[in-house]
């Protein structure tokens, strides 16, 4: 269970790092507005899931 926690933490941190470093270059619909559910959250979630898949493949 500890290993899964660390994998998830690494994936979320890496996904957020990628998203927030390229957010200003994304179209306006893909940029996240604070306190709103929008497409930016979906893009961020997708990046975190992709990072989780990469972390699982490496291990």
Residue pairs with C-beta under 8 A, 6 or more apart in sequence:
7 52
7 55
7 56
7 59
8 52
10 51
10 55
11 48
11 49
11 51
11 52
11 54
11 55
12 48
12 51
14 48
14 51
14 55
15 44
15 47
15 48
15 49
15 50
15 51
15 52
16 44
16 47
16 48
18 47
18 51
19 43
19 44
19 47
23 30
23 31
23 32
23 40
24 31
26 40
26 43
29 38
29 39
29 40
30 39
30 40
30 43
31 40
32 38
32 40
32 41
32 43
32 44
33 40
